[in-house]
Amino acid sequence: MIALLFALAVSAQAIPPPTGPVVFCGTQAAPEASSYQLVFNGGAPEPLTMDASLDAACPAGTTNSFRLAASRFTVGNHTLLVRAVNTFGSTDGPVYDVTVGIAPGKFTITAVIRG
C-alpha cells in the first residue's frame, strides 16, 4: 500500500504506479459533514466513504482518511476534489493533483566538442 498524505500545505503529489489501495489523509473543518462526495478527474460526483478508523500512517492533526483503488491511478495526471455535505449544503475542498509514473523529460544535446 502506498500512503498519499494530504498535508495541509501540499496541493499535489507524485507517486509511482500503486499496487494496492491509495490512502488519502485530510482534515474536516467545522461544522462536520454528514457525507462526502468525490469528483475524480472532473467527472460526476460519486459517494465517498471515509475510513471507519483513521489510517495509522496519516500525520498528526488528520481527522479523516479514505482509500481509492489503485486501478484508478493509471500513468498520467489525475485530480481529486472532496465535497463535504450536510443538510444545509455542500462545500468543495481544494483540487488535489496526483501525478503517477511520468517518464523523465527529454535529453537534449547542446554541443559536440572534439578532442
N, C-alpha and C positions, 0 to 999 in steps of 0.2 A: 504494500500500500504506500502511496506517495501522499504525504500531507501537504496541502497547499494552504499556507497561512494567510488569512485575510487580515493583515496587520492594519492598524489604523492609518498609518502614513503611506501605505503601499496601495497603488491602484492597478498594478499589473504584475504578472508573474510569468516566468519562462520555465518550462519543465520538460524533461524527456518524456517520450510517449509512455503513459501509465499502463500498468498491467493489472491493477486492482482498483477498487473504488477510490475516487479522489475526494479527499475531505476538505471542506471549506469551513473556516472558523470566522466568526463575526460577533458584533455587538448589536444589541437591540436597545435603542433609546426609549425612554418613557414617553408616552404610555405604551404598555405592552401590546403586541399584536395578537390577534386571536387566530390568525392563519397567515400563510405566506404563499407567494406565487414566484415562479422563476421565469424570466424571459431569457432564453438561451439563443444566442446568435440572432437576436432581433425577431425571433419567431413569436408565435402566440403565447400568452401567459399560460403556464401549467401549474397545477398544485405542487407545492414543495413542502415536504415533511422534515422538520428538524429532528435531529437525533434525540432519542429519549434521555440519554445521558451525554453530557458534553464529552467530546473526544479528548482523551488524556494528552494528546500531542498539541492541543491548542495552547496558545500563550496565555499568560495571566491577563485577566480582565475580559476574556472572551465570555460571552453569555450564551451563545448557541453555536452548534455545528450541524452540518448536513453533508451528505455524500451523494456523489453522482457517479454513474457507471463509467468506467474507463473507456468504453466503446464510443462515448460521446466526444472524446478528445482525440480526434484524428489529427494528423500532422497539419499544422497551419495555425491561424489565429481564430480565437473564439472570444465572445463577450458574454458576460453574465450580469443580470440585473435581478436583485431580490426586491420584491414588493411586499411590504408589511401591510396587513389588512386588519381592520376592526370594524365594529358596527357603524362608525362614523365616516369611514372612507378608507383610502389607501395612501401610502407614501412610498415612492420609489427610492431605493438606495442608489449609490453611485454605480456607474457601469464599471465592471471589473474585467480587465483584459487578460487572457491567458494565451500564451504562445507555446505551441507544442512542437518540439523536434525540428526546428528550422535548420536547414543546411547552412554552412558558412557562406559568407559573401564571396564574390569572385576575386581571384587574384589577378592583378594587372601588372604586366612587366612595364617598367617605366624607363629602362635604359639597358643597353648592351655595351659592356666595357671589354675591350680586347686587351689581353696581356702581352 
